[in-house]
Amino acid sequence: MFVNSDGNVTFGEGDNASTERGVTRLSTGAPRIAPFFADLDPSAAGRVFLDSAPDAMTLTWCAVPAFGKRESVNVQATLFSGGAIEFRYGASTFTAAIFGLSPGRTGRFDTVDLGNAAD
């Protein structure tokens, strides 16, 4: 597992490319969990944390800014031992990102309209 600065986790290989963070890269790259796939820069400010427990692992991008900008994001991804994944979003000023899950190395993707999701 590789925790990448750009708000995602890949499996099998890291992702340090600087190309567009888009659906194509999400689906055709390494298998990926992306709670906030965007051009983030934790070297400028903010922090990336990993918290591990016997039944879950939580990754947090805390006050991480967009590359070269003032906007920042607070987001978490929790991977549970049973296979469930939960994304949590906190106060953020940076709103342009892609989020999703990808088995990697595929051109196929299915979109979901969360505007119609039941409470």
Phi, psi and omega in degrees: 000135180236122176271115183262150183296334187275034174071036181207166178234132176244161181237136180092328178199152176282173177224102178245020180292153178251015178286171183308137175270091185225181182299321180299313179294322178300315187272332185262349179277203178296157173308139192212144168244120187232095177286337179199078185278102183205172181280082181262157182222082180292349176285341181274324181186172180075185181211158173242125184242151172234125177238123184242136175227167181301330185250000182196159175227129182242129175251134182231128170257107188252116178054037179277127183277160169292149182300121177071016182227170179272338182300146179219167183226149171234113184213150177229149170232125177248126177254116182269152184299334179279357178106349179288152178229136179233132174256138176231139183239131177252193180300128181216149174250352180256114188245356182267106181199168173247142173228149179166185179235141178219135175286351178084156174054041178223152176262356184270139172210150179243128178270155178229129177271103182283351176292340179255009183291141177287148178289000000 
